[in-house]
Amino acid sequence: MKRLIMTVLLTTVPYFANAANNAANTVCLQEKYNDYIDASLAWYTDLTQLTAQEHPELKEVSEWFLQGRQHHFELNRVAVTYYLQNDPNKVATELPVEQWLQLQQKDIKQLASRDDELGQIAKTTYEDRQAVPHKDNYELRSAFADLLSNPQKINDSLQKYNTEITKIELIKCE
């Protein structure tokens, strides 16, 4: 009987150790992706604030744009968490973190039919993408182009973003 118990223990320990390693790796990958989302949202927040400072008449459309970016990135955050736990093959962790998840409009539409948090966020993002653009969207895009073509105006924000992305890419999950 002791031998049977010992055999069972010895054969199951590697399984539990592997499961613990996989769980730790999943948490590491989720945290890495969350850091990327946070850095991206900070970049878009800076960009919209800079644009609104330079063009106060575009404050409303800047906020509208930022809200759409927030919905997009929060969907990706929740989707990556879900897929890492349930279908890891949908997250390309061998690529740079910005490319881990490639959701097409049809994917978002399908996710929007779900009845959970992922479905609700997907529905919001899908509706954003189907909505009529803000009346000042073209002016906002032109202001972005002007800002992005003037490096000294965006240098601090861009350096902050690039520094964060470099740090994130150095994170190794095993």
Helices and strands as residue ranges (DSSP letters): H 2-54, G 56-58, H 59-86, G 88-90, G 97-99, H 105-111, H 117-130, H 137-148, H 151-170
